[in-house]
Amino acid sequence: MKKTLLLVGITAGLFLGSIGLSEAQQSKVRYADEQMELMNYQHALDVYKEAYAKKPTYQTARKTAIATDQLRDYAGAYAWWKTTVGYDEASQEDMVQLLRTGILSDNYSEARSIIESKGVSADSLGVTAGSIPQSARKLKLEPVEGVNSSEGDFSYIEDAGGNSYFVSDRGGSFPEKMPGLRIDGRNKIFSAEKSDYTDRSYFSVYRKDQEGNIAKVVSNVPNTMHFSDPSYASGQQQLFYSVTRSIIKVKGKSRKDTLLVQPEIYYSKVGPDGALEGFTPFAFNDSLKYAVMHPFVDEEAKRLYFASDNQDPSWGGQGGYDLYYSEYTVMGDSLSFGAPVNLGPAVNTKGNETHPFRKDNRFYFSSTGHEGLGGMDIFEANYSPTAFTGTKNMGHPINSLADDFAYREGKDKTVYLSSNRNGGQGLDDIYMAKELYKQFLARVLDCNGQIITESYLSTFRDKTQGIMVPTARNAKGELTAQLEPESDFGITISKPGYFPLTDESITTKGFEGDTVKREYRLVPIPYQLPVHVDIVYYDLDKFMIRKDAMPALDKLAELMQKYSFLDLLVASHTDSRASDEYNITLSNNRAKAVTEYLGAKGINSDRVRLEWFGESQLINDCGNGKPCNEENHQLNRRSELVLEAFPDPTKQYDIPQELKDMDFCEPEDIFEKIQEEINDIPTIYFDFDKSMLRSVHKTELERTAIMLKRMPNLMLYIEGHTDQRGDEAYNQKLSERRAQVVKDYLKTRGVEDNRLESQWFGKTRPIHDCNEVTCTPAMHQLNRR
């Protein structure tokens, strides 16, 4: 876009005689040179081409290449630089330009070959193709339907009502022939209907309504020529824009005495029909000194961003066009603006930075000064109210080999940008880019419902495409990924010491939202969790399995065959008779006997962990030299059998299929599950009118004590009952004593009192109601418990 309009006069001379062909050709070139100085590039190019067609020379070819380059026709510029380099007079600078336009027009390899054929190393010229980085976002870029023309179209925005605005110089081209030399010198020196820069219509803003109707928006600023760069403020229903007004003639001076007029920023109220109402200039316009243009109104931050080439030191410019912001205060329909603030070296360079835009914590702009590939690329930076950091090229397909600028995001996250890349309909075209990826967001929680911030491994598979999907963690610790549309996925999340979790239900097939959300809970493996305890007893000085022990071992073997995550700990003991060394060996043999018995039932020995203690862990006061009856010695001749879930602390276990619906954050649930299958909660029976423990039931309580000591989170509930003989008050006290004797026994075995809860019910809850039927002694016995 031409930033100035200049009115000049062309001095005509009086020539006598005829003009030779060579001189006529030189006249064309001189005339085209003047047009170049006036920035009338298109007209200059047309004249250069005519001159070269009549007399090809190196100088004319070079000037044609420069003019074509100025119009950003990189394919055409490459063709003319190739012609230029074909001359013997070509310089290394010409070769540099050939390489540069070769990159921009995707002809780099050919350009290198041409230069190498002339005996010059292309690498020595310092121009390399590099590469356009791939965008982290997967976008599909396509022209905006019903907007682009055969001319230039760019800067597409949306307002709050579903209408769109864009800029175009549609309306036709006006090629200008070189005027004939006339004695009176009355040459056409200014065109009110076209831009001398391009020989096309001036830029204007157009509005597309919700029905797709396009209408030209009329600027109310007097003498508007170029009218561009719309930015809509929905809160104020105002449109900000740039205008370049017509030139100013200095009174009393010649036609050449004119003043440059720079672009300025204005804003106007937008009426219900889209017409602009009035106009207000930006406070820092100064059309005779510098340009301000490309406004973007940031309503959230109350800032107006803009580009300017003001080189006054007070503005802190970095060179070329820089980006600035001015904070504003709303005062009715007008705004009060603060001093411009330069965005600093993270954004601005010695090149040109233009077309600012902010969305959330990202700031977007176009630049020729940052490292990129193309005449102008789009960049993004991290945004905070006090700083801009981390500027990076947005990559392909946002950027191309040509000029890419005017990045915007619509309300539905659609990206709009402008580009003169190959394949467009006109010169600059407006493109839209929609996310091809769907977003994936998962919260991986611990058992307390908190997001796990430590590292874990996530394996994400695209089952439809047959590829792995990269994952990342955002600032909140959430797991993120980008998903192909219309695909099925599976994810596995694992962490040492935790059950891996797998979700095969993730899909984007038919999914119309933006983000697939999941919440997972990563649960620690309850290693060596006791789920069942039993005891087998041995005869004096023997280690063979007795018949009364076989049912317990058979039940353990059955459970171990059913559940692969269960192993058995066998802790074997002896009484105190015989020497310590002998008893160690005897307890070891008793442990081995259990292993051999289970092996005969199909249980591999590597699932049985053995411990042996000899006489070192007596459960009563039957030590060496102590008088003790055979009943108490028998309690010490034992193997404690502890069935453990997930026994190997070095192993990563999967959640067992049999327990897939269980809440593993409550390990006691596993215990209850196994107990339901065993169904052997001990019942202690009493003699008539007695509360003393029978010897046979002490083994039941020993088993219960071991379980309680190995599972510190378990509580025991004890009930005392009587039969229905005797009065209620007596039986109430008797049932209390029966509950208490069980409680006291367990306390002597090291179980804490606060883990034992007891109640007594007398004769109120019989197993058999002997008031309704005649009870046998056996029926009375079942009530005394």
C-alpha positions in Angstrom: 0.0 0.0 0.0 1.3 3.5 -0.9 1.8 5.5 2.3 2.0 8.9 0.6 0.3 10.8 -2.2 2.4 13.3 -4.0 1.3 15.9 -6.6 3.9 16.8 -9.1 4.2 18.5 -12.4 6.1 17.2 -15.3 8.1 19.8 -17.1 7.8 19.5 -20.8 10.5 20.7 -23.2 10.2 22.0 -26.7 11.9 19.6 -29.1 12.6 20.4 -32.7 13.0 17.8 -35.2 12.4 14.1 -34.9 13.4 11.9 -32.0 15.4 8.8 -32.8 14.4 5.4 -31.6 17.2 5.1 -29.0 16.4 8.5 -27.6 12.7 7.6 -27.4 13.6 4.5 -25.5 15.7 6.5 -23.1 12.9 8.9 -22.6 10.6 6.1 -21.6 13.2 4.9 -19.1 13.6 8.4 -17.7 9.9 8.8 -17.4 9.6 5.4 -15.6 12.4 6.4 -13.3 10.3 9.5 -12.3 7.3 7.3 -11.7 9.4 5.1 -9.4 10.5 8.2 -7.4 6.8 9.1 -7.1 6.1 5.5 -5.9 3.8 5.0 -8.9 5.3 1.5 -9.2 2.7 -0.1 -11.5 2.8 2.6 -14.1 6.6 2.6 -13.9 6.6 -1.1 -14.5 4.4 -0.9 -17.5 6.7 1.7 -19.1 9.9 -0.2 -18.2 8.4 -3.3 -20.0 7.6 -1.2 -23.1 11.2 0.2 -23.1 12.8 -3.2 -22.7 10.6 -4.7 -25.4 12.0 -2.1 -27.8 15.6 -2.3 -26.7 16.6 -4.9 -24.2 19.5 -3.7 -21.9 20.9 -4.8 -18.6 19.9 -1.5 -16.9 16.3 -1.7 -18.1 16.0 -5.3 -17.1 17.3 -4.5 -13.6 14.9 -1.6 -13.2 12.0 -3.7 -14.3 13.0 -6.4 -11.7 13.0 -3.7 -9.0 9.7 -2.3 -10.0 8.1 -5.8 -10.0 9.6 -6.5 -6.6 8.1 -3.4 -5.2 4.7 -4.6 -6.2 5.3 -7.9 -4.3 4.9 -9.9 -7.5 7.7 -12.3 -6.4 7.3 -14.8 -9.3 7.4 -11.9 -11.8 10.4 -10.4 -9.9 12.2 -13.7 -10.0 11.7 -13.9 -13.8 13.1 -10.3 -14.3 16.1 -10.9 -11.9 16.9 -14.1 -13.9 16.9 -12.0 -17.0 19.1 -9.4 -15.3 21.6 -12.0 -14.1 21.9 -13.3 -17.7 23.8 -10.1 -18.6 27.6 -10.0 -18.3 27.3 -6.7 -16.3 25.3 -8.5 -13.6 26.6 -7.8 -10.1 26.7 -10.1 -7.0 23.9 -7.9 -5.6 21.8 -8.9 -8.6 22.5 -12.6 -7.8 21.5 -12.0 -4.2 18.2 -10.7 -5.4 17.8 -13.7 -7.7 18.3 -16.0 -4.7 16.0 -14.0 -2.5 13.1 -14.0 -5.0 13.9 -17.6 -5.9 13.1 -18.4 -2.3 9.9 -16.3 -2.3 8.7 -17.9 -5.6 9.8 -21.5 -4.8 12.6 -21.4 -7.4 15.6 -21.5 -5.1 17.2 -24.6 -6.6 17.0 -23.1 -10.1 18.4 -19.8 -8.9 21.4 -21.6 -7.3 22.1 -23.5 -10.5 22.1 -20.3 -12.6 24.6 -18.6 -10.2 26.8 -21.7 -10.0 26.9 -21.8 -13.9 28.4 -18.3 -13.8 31.3 -19.5 -11.6 30.0 -18.0 -8.4 29.4 -20.0 -5.3 25.8 -19.5 -4.2 26.7 -20.2 -0.6 29.2 -17.3 -0.7 26.3 -14.8 -1.2 24.9 -15.5 2.3 21.3 -16.2 1.2 20.0 -19.6 2.2 16.5 -21.1 1.8 16.1 -22.1 5.4 12.7 -23.6 6.1 9.3 -22.5 7.3 8.6 -24.1 10.7 5.5 -26.2 10.9 2.8 -24.7 13.0 2.2 -26.4 16.3 -1.5 -26.2 15.4 -2.9 -28.3 12.6 -4.8 -25.8 10.4 -6.6 -26.1 7.1 -6.2 -22.9 5.1 -8.7 -21.9 2.5 -9.9 -18.7 0.9 -12.8 -17.0 2.5 -15.9 -17.7 0.4 -17.5 -14.8 -1.5 -15.0 -12.1 -0.5 -11.9 -12.3 -2.6 -11.6 -10.6 -6.0 -9.1 -10.4 -8.8 -7.6 -7.3 -7.1 -6.2 -6.9 -3.6 -8.3 -8.0 -0.6 -7.1 -8.1 3.0 -7.7 -7.3 6.7 -10.8 -9.3 7.5 -12.5 -8.7 10.9 -15.9 -9.4 12.5 -18.2 -7.2 14.5 -20.5 -8.2 17.4 -23.5 -8.5 15.1 -22.3 -11.1 12.7 -21.1 -8.7 10.0 -17.6 -8.6 8.5 -15.4 -5.9 7.3 -12.4 -6.1 4.9 -10.3 -3.9 2.6 -10.2 -4.1 -1.2 -9.1 -2.1 -4.2 -11.6 -3.8 -6.4 -13.2 -1.6 -9.0 -10.8 -2.0 -11.9 -7.4 -1.0 -13.0 -6.5 2.2 -14.8 -3.4 1.6 -16.8 -1.7 4.9 -17.7 0.2 5.4 -20.9 3.3 7.5 -21.1 1.9 11.0 -22.1 3.1 12.3 -25.5 5.5 15.2 -25.4 3.4 18.3 -26.0 4.5 22.0 -26.4 2.0 23.2 -23.8 3.0 20.6 -21.2 -0.6 20.0 -20.2 0.0 16.5 -18.8 -2.3 14.5 -16.6 -0.6 14.8 -13.2 -3.1 13.4 -10.8 -5.9 10.8 -10.8 -8.8 11.2 -8.5 -10.2 7.7 -9.2 -7.1 5.5 -8.8 -3.8 5.0 -6.9 -0.8 5.9 -8.8 1.1 3.3 -6.8 -0.8 0.4 -8.4 -2.8 2.0 -11.2 -5.8 0.4 -9.4 -8.7 1.8 -7.4 -7.9 3.3 -4.0 -8.3 0.9 -1.0 -11.6 1.1 0.7 -13.4 -0.8 3.5 -16.2 -3.1 2.5 -18.9 -4.6 4.8 -20.4 -8.1 4.4 -23.7 -8.5 6.3 -25.1 -11.8 7.7 -26.8 -12.6 4.4 -23.6 -12.3 2.5 -24.3 -8.9 0.8 -21.2 -6.8 0.3 -21.4 -3.0 0.3 -18.7 -0.3 0.2 -18.4 1.6 3.5 -18.0 5.4 2.9 -15.4 7.3 4.9 -16.6 10.7 6.2 -13.1 12.0 6.6 -12.7 14.8 4.0 -10.5 14.1 1.0 -10.1 10.4 1.8 -8.2 8.5 -0.8 -7.1 5.2 0.9 -9.5 3.9 3.6 -8.3 0.7 5.3 -7.4 -1.3 8.4 -10.8 -1.7 10.1 -11.0 -2.6 13.8 -14.3 -2.9 15.6 -15.0 -1.9 19.2 -18.2 -3.7 20.2 -18.7 -1.9 23.5 -18.8 1.5 21.9 -20.0 0.3 18.5 -17.2 2.1 16.9 -15.0 1.4 13.9 -11.4 2.4 13.9 -9.6 2.7 10.6 -6.7 4.2 8.7 -7.1 6.9 6.0 -4.7 8.6 3.7 -6.0 11.9 2.6 -5.2 13.8 -0.7 -2.0 15.8 -1.0 -1.7 19.4 0.2 -0.6 22.1 -2.3 1.5 24.9 -0.9 -0.1 28.1 -1.7 1.7 30.3 -4.3 4.2 27.7 -5.1 4.8 25.6 -8.2 3.1 22.2 -8.9 6.2 20.5 -7.5 5.9 22.3 -4.2 3.6 19.8 -2.4 3.6 18.2 1.0 3.6 14.5 1.8 0.4 13.3 3.5 0.8 10.4 5.8 -1.8 7.8 6.9 -3.8 8.7 10.0 -6.2 6.8 12.3 -9.8 7.8 12.9 -12.8 6.2 14.5 -16.5 6.6 13.9 -19.8 5.4 15.4 -21.4 2.6 13.3 -25.1 3.0 12.6 -27.6 0.2 12.5 -27.3 0.0 8.8 -23.5 -0.1 8.9 -23.0 3.5 7.8 -20.3 5.5 9.7 -21.6 8.4 11.7 -19.1 11.3 12.0 -15.4 10.8 12.6 -12.8 11.5 15.4 -9.1 11.7 14.8 -6.6 9.7 16.9 -4.9 12.1 19.3 -1.4 11.4 17.9 -2.1 11.8 14.2 0.4 14.1 12.4 0.0 13.5 8.7 2.7 15.9 7.7 5.4 14.2 9.9 4.8 10.5 10.2 2.4 7.7 9.6 0.0 6.1 12.1 -2.0 3.1 10.8 -3.2 -0.5 11.4 -5.2 0.2 14.5 -6.4 -2.6 16.7 -8.6 -1.7 19.6 -8.1 -4.0 22.6 -11.3 -3.4 24.7 -10.3 -5.7 27.5 -7.0 -3.9 28.2 -8.4 -0.5 27.1 -5.5 -0.1 24.6 -5.3 1.0 21.0 -2.4 -0.7 19.2 -1.1 0.8 16.0 2.0 1.0 13.7 4.0 4.1 13.1 7.3 5.2 11.5 7.7 8.1 13.8 11.5 8.4 14.5 11.2 11.0 17.2 13.5 9.7 20.1 10.7 10.3 22.6 8.7 7.5 20.9 11.6 5.0 21.2 11.3 3.6 17.7 13.5 0.7 16.7 13.6 1.6 13.0 11.1 1.3 10.1 7.5 0.8 11.3 7.2 -0.1 15.0 4.2 -1.2 17.0 2.8 1.0 19.9 -0.1 1.1 22.2 -2.0 4.0 23.7 -4.2 3.4 26.7 -7.5 5.1 26.6 -10.4 6.1 28.8 -14.0 6.0 27.5 -15.7 9.4 27.7 -19.1 9.0 26.2 -18.7 8.4 22.4 -15.1 9.8 22.5 -11.9 8.4 24.0 -9.1 10.0 25.8 -5.7 8.6 24.9 -2.5 8.3 26.9 1.1 8.7 25.5 2.2 6.0 23.0 4.2 3.2 24.4 6.7 1.3 22.2 6.3 -2.5 22.5 10.0 -2.9 22.8 12.7 -5.1 21.2 10.9 -8.4 21.7 8.4 -7.2 19.1 9.9 -4.3 17.2 13.0 -4.5 15.0 14.9 -2.4 12.4 12.4 -3.8 9.9 8.7 -3.1 9.7 6.2 -4.4 12.2 2.5 -4.0 11.4 -1.0 -5.4 11.9 -1.1 -5.9 15.7 -3.7 -8.2 17.3 -4.2 -9.6 20.8 -6.2 -12.6 22.0 -6.0 -13.8 25.6 -2.3 -14.2 26.5 -1.0 -14.2 22.9 0.0 -11.2 20.8 0.2 -11.4 17.0 1.8 -9.2 14.4 3.5 -9.1 11.1 7.1 -8.3 10.5 9.9 -8.1 7.9 12.5 -7.8 10.6 12.2 -11.0 12.6 13.8 -14.2 11.2 11.3 -15.8 8.8 10.9 -17.0 5.3 8.8 -14.7 3.0 8.5 -11.0 2.4 6.5 -10.6 5.5 5.6 -13.2 8.1 3.1 -13.5 11.0 4.6 -13.8 14.5 3.2 -14.5 17.9 4.5 -13.5 21.3 3.6 -14.1 24.9 1.5 -11.3 26.3 1.1 -9.8 29.8 0.0 -6.3 30.6 3.6 -5.4 31.4 5.7 -7.3 28.9 5.9 -9.1 25.5 8.2 -12.1 25.4 9.0 -15.2 23.4 8.4 -14.0 19.9 8.3 -16.8 17.4 7.3 -17.4 13.7 3.9 -19.0 13.5 5.0 -21.4 10.8 3.3 -23.1 8.0 0.5 -22.9 6.9 0.0 -19.5 8.5 3.1 -18.3 6.8 4.2 -18.9 3.2 7.0 -18.0 0.8 5.1 -14.7 0.1 3.7 -11.9 2.3 1.4 -12.9 5.2 -0.2 -10.4 7.4 -3.4 -9.1 9.2 -3.8 -12.1 11.5 -7.2 -12.2 13.4 -9.2 -14.7 15.3 -13.0 -14.8 15.1 -15.5 -15.7 17.9 -15.5 -19.3 16.8 -11.7 -19.5 16.9 -11.5 -19.3 13.1 -8.3 -17.7 12.1 -8.3 -15.0 9.3 -5.2 -13.8 7.6 -4.2 -12.1 4.3 -1.6 -13.3 1.9 -0.3 -12.9 -1.7 0.8 -16.5 -1.7 0.6 -18.6 -4.9 -2.7 -20.0 -5.9 -4.8 -17.0 -4.8 -7.6 -15.4 -6.8 -6.1 -11.9 -6.9 -3.1 -10.0 -5.6 -3.7 -10.2 -1.8 -6.4 -12.6 -0.8 -8.2 -13.3 2.5 -7.8 -16.8 3.9 -9.5 -18.6 6.8 -7.8 -21.3 8.8 -9.8 -23.7 11.0 -8.4 -26.0 13.5 -8.2 -29.5 12.1 -7.3 -30.8 15.5 -9.7 -31.3 18.3 -8.2 -30.5 21.7 -7.9 -33.1 24.5 -7.8 -32.0 28.1 -7.5 -34.5 31.0 -7.3 -33.9 34.7 -5.3 -36.8 36.3 -6.1 -36.8 40.0 -4.9 -38.5 43.1 -7.1 -40.2 45.7 -7.7 -36.9 47.3 -9.0 -35.3 44.1 -5.9 -33.2 43.5 -4.2 -32.9 40.1 -1.1 -34.9 40.1 1.8 -32.6 39.4 4.6 -35.1 39.6 5.8 -36.7 36.4 4.0 -39.7 34.9 4.1 -41.4 31.5 1.2 -41.0 29.1 0.9 -43.0 25.9 -1.7 -41.7 23.5 -2.6 -43.8 20.4 -4.5 -42.7 17.3 -6.1 -46.1 16.6 -7.6 -44.9 13.3 -4.4 -43.4 11.9 -2.1 -46.0 13.5 0.2 -43.3 15.0 1.2 -42.0 18.4 -0.2 -38.7 19.6 2.2 -36.3 21.4 1.0 -35.1 24.8 2.0 -32.2 27.1 1.2 -30.7 30.5 -0.3 -27.2 30.7 0.4 -24.7 33.4 -2.3 -26.2 35.6 -0.7 -29.7 35.3 -3.5 -30.9 33.0 -2.7 -33.4 30.3 -3.3 -32.0 26.8 -3.1 -33.3 23.2 -4.3 -32.5 19.7 -6.6 -35.1 18.1 -7.3 -35.8 14.5 -10.9 -35.4 13.6 -13.0 -38.5 12.9 -10.6 -40.9 14.7 -10.7 -43.3 17.7 -8.0 -43.1 20.4 -6.7 -44.9 23.4 -4.6 -43.6 26.2 -2.6 -45.3 28.9 -1.3 -43.4 31.9 1.3 -45.0 34.2 3.5 -44.1 37.1 5.8 -46.3 39.2 3.9 -47.6 42.3 0.5 -46.8 40.7 -2.0 -48.9 38.8 -1.8 -47.9 35.1 -5.1 -46.7 33.7 -6.4 -47.1 30.2 -9.2 -45.4 28.3 -10.1 -46.8 24.9 -13.3 -44.8 24.6 -11.9 -41.5 23.3 -13.2 -40.5 19.9 -13.7 -37.5 17.7 -16.1 -39.2 15.4 -19.1 -37.1 15.2 -17.8 -34.8 17.9 -18.8 -31.2 17.2 -17.2 -29.5 20.2 -13.7 -28.1 20.5 -12.3 -30.1 23.4 -12.6 -33.7 24.5 -12.5 -33.6 28.3 -11.7 -36.5 30.6 -11.0 -36.9 34.3 -8.9 -39.8 35.6 -7.8 -41.0 39.0 -4.3 -42.5 39.4 -4.4 -44.9 42.3 -1.4 -46.2 44.3 -1.0 -50.0 44.3 -1.7 -51.3 47.9 1.4 -53.5 48.0 1.4 -56.5 50.3 -2.1 -55.8 51.4 -3.4 -58.7 53.7 -6.8 -59.8 52.6 -7.1 -63.1 54.5 -5.4 -64.8 57.5 -5.6 -68.3 58.6 -3.5 -70.6 60.9 -2.6 -74.2 60.6 -1.3 -76.1 63.6 1.1 -79.0 64.0 1.7 -81.9 66.3 4.6 -81.9 68.7 8.0 -82.2 66.9 6.2 -82.7 63.5 5.9 -80.7 60.3 3.5 -82.7 58.3 0.1 -81.1 57.4 -2.6 -82.4 59.7 -6.1 -83.3 58.3 -7.7 -80.4 60.3 -5.4 -77.9 58.4 -6.2 -79.2 55.0 -9.6 -77.3 54.5 -7.9 -74.0 55.2 -5.1 -74.7 52.8 -7.5 -76.0 50.2 -9.5 -72.7 50.4 -6.3 -70.6 50.0 -5.3 -72.6 47.0 -8.7 -72.0 45.4 -8.4 -68.3 46.0 -4.9 -68.1 44.6 -5.9 -70.0 41.5 -8.8 -67.5 41.0 -6.8 -64.3 41.7 -3.4 -64.0 40.1 -2.6 -60.9 42.2 -2.7 -62.9 45.5 0.4 -64.6 47.0 0.8 -66.3 50.3 3.1 -65.4 53.2 3.8 -68.4 55.4 5.3 -67.5 58.9 6.0 -70.7 60.8 6.7 -71.2 64.5 7.4 -73.8 67.2 6.7 -74.1 70.9 9.6 -73.6 73.3 10.5 -77.2 73.9 13.9 -78.3 72.3 16.8 -76.1 71.5 16.7 -72.8 69.5 18.7 -74.3 66.6 16.4 -77.3 66.4 13.3 -75.2 66.5 14.6 -72.9 63.7 15.0 -75.9 61.5 11.6 -77.3 62.5 9.8 -74.1 61.7 11.6 -73.9 58.3 10.4 -77.4 57.6 6.8 -76.5 58.6 6.9 -73.5 56.2 8.2 -75.8 53.4 5.4 -78.3 54.1 2.8 -75.6 53.3 4.6 -74.9 50.0 4.6 -78.5 49.0 1.0 -79.0 49.9 0.0 -75.9 47.8 2.3 -77.1 45.0 0.2 -80.3 44.8 -2.8 -78.0 44.3 -1.2 -76.3 41.3 0.2 -73.2 43.1 3.7 -72.4 42.0 6.3 -72.1 44.8 7.3 -68.6 43.6 3.9 -67.4 44.8 4.6 -68.6 48.4 6.9 -66.4 50.5 8.4 -68.3 53.6 9.5 -67.0 57.0 10.4 -69.1 60.0 11.0 -68.0 63.5 11.5 -71.1 65.6 10.4 -70.3 69.2 11.2 -66.6 69.1 7.6 -65.4 68.7 5.5 -67.3 71.3 1.9 -66.0 71.7 1.7 -66.8 75.4 3.8 -67.2 78.5 5.1 -70.7 77.6 8.8 -70.0 77.3 11.7 -72.1 78.4 11.3 -73.5 81.9 7.8 -72.1 82.3 5.0 -74.6 83.3 2.5 -74.7 80.5 -0.3 -77.1 79.5 -0.5 -78.8 76.2 -3.4 -76.6 75.0 -1.2 -73.4 75.2 1.8 -75.2 73.7 -0.4 -76.1 70.8 -1.1 -72.5 70.0 2.6 -71.9 69.5 3.1 -74.8 67.1 1.7 -73.0 64.0 2.1 -71.5 60.6 0.4 -68.2 60.1 -1.0 -68.0 56.5 -1.3 -64.4 55.3 -2.9 -64.0 51.8 -1.4 -60.8 50.4 -2.7 -58.8 47.4 0.0 -57.3 45.1 2.8 -58.9 47.1 5.9 -57.7 45.0 6.7 -54.0 45.7 9.0 -53.9 42.6 6.3 -55.0 40.2 3.8 -52.8 38.3 0.4 -54.5 38.6 -2.6 -53.9 36.4 -6.0 -53.5 38.0 -7.3 -57.1 38.2 -10.1 -57.7 35.7 -12.2 -59.3 38.5 -11.9 -56.0 40.5 -12.1 -53.5 37.7 -15.1 -51.7 39.2 -13.6 -51.4 42.7 -12.4 -48.2 44.3 -8.8 -48.9 44.9 -8.4 -45.7 46.9 -10.1 -47.7 49.7 -7.9 -50.8 50.0 -10.2 -52.3 52.6 -12.7 -52.9 49.9 -10.4 -55.6 48.5 -10.3 -57.2 51.9 -14.1 -57.1 52.1 -14.4 -58.6 48.6 -12.2 -61.6 49.6 -13.9 -62.0 52.9 -17.3 -62.2 51.1 -16.0 -65.2 49.3 -14.5 -66.9 52.3 -17.4 -65.9 54.6 -15.7 -67.0 57.7 -16.1 -64.2 60.2 -15.4 -66.0 63.4 -18.3 -66.9 65.8 -17.2 -67.8 69.3 -19.5 -70.1 71.3 -19.9 -70.3 75.0 -21.0 -73.0 77.5 -24.3 -72.6 79.3 -24.2 -69.7 81.8 -20.4 -69.2 81.1 -18.3 -66.4 79.7 -15.0 -68.2 79.5 -13.4 -68.8 76.2 -13.2 -72.4 75.0 -9.8 -73.6 73.9 -11.0 -74.4 70.4 -12.0 -70.8 69.9 -8.7 -69.3 70.9 -7.4 -70.4 67.5 -10.2 -68.3 65.8 -9.2 -65.3 67.9 -5.5 -65.8 67.1 -6.4 -65.6 63.4 -8.4 -62.4 64.0 -5.6 -60.8 66.0 -3.1 -61.5 63.2 -5.4 -59.9 60.6 -6.0 -56.8 62.8 -2.3 -56.3 63.4 -1.4 -56.6 59.7 -4.3 -54.3 58.6 -4.1 -51.2 60.9 -7.1 -49.6 59.2 -9.5 -52.4 60.1 -11.9 -52.1 63.0 -13.5 -55.1 64.8 -17.2 -55.1 65.9 -17.9 -57.6 68.7 -21.5 -58.6 69.7 -22.3 -60.7 72.8 -25.5 -62.8 73.0 -27.1 -65.4 75.3 -29.8 -68.1 74.8 -33.3 -67.3 76.0 -33.2 -69.0 79.3 -33.0 -66.8 82.4 -34.3 -63.2 82.9 -33.4 -60.3 80.7 -31.3 -58.4 83.2 -29.1 -61.4 84.0 -28.7 -62.2 80.3 -27.8 -58.6 79.5 -24.9 -58.7 81.9 -23.8 -62.2 80.7 -23.7 -61.1 77.1 -21.6 -58.1 78.1 -19.1 -60.4 79.8 -19.0 -62.6 76.7 -18.2 -59.6 74.4 -15.7 -58.3 76.9 -13.7 -61.6 77.2 -13.2 -61.6 73.4 -12.1 -58.0 73.5 -9.7 -58.6 76.4 -8.1 -61.6 74.6 -7.4 -59.6 71.5 -6.0 -56.8 73.6 -3.5 -59.2 75.1 -2.5 -60.1 71.6 -1.5 -56.4 70.9 -4.7 -55.1 69.3 -5.4 -51.5 70.3 -8.5 -50.9 72.4 -9.8 -48.1 70.2 -10.0 -50.5 67.3 -12.4 -52.8 69.2 -16.0 -51.9 69.5 -18.4 -54.1 71.4 -22.1 -54.3 72.1 -24.3 -56.8 74.0 -27.8 -57.8 73.4 -28.7 -60.4 76.0 -31.4 -62.7 74.7 -33.0 -60.2 72.3 -31.4 -61.4 69.1 -31.5 -65.2 69.0 -30.6 -67.3 66.1 -33.5 -69.6 67.0 -36.5 -68.1 68.8 -37.1 -70.7 71.5 -40.3 -68.9 72.6 -42.0 -70.1 69.4 -40.4 -73.5 69.0 -39.0 -76.1 71.3 -35.3 -75.7 71.1 -32.8 -78.5 71.2 -29.5 -78.2 73.1 -27.8 -77.5 69.8 -30.2 -74.7 69.0 -29.6 -73.2 72.5 -25.9 -73.4 71.8 -26.1 -71.4 68.6 -27.8 -68.6 70.6 -24.9 -68.5 73.1 -22.3 -66.6 71.1 
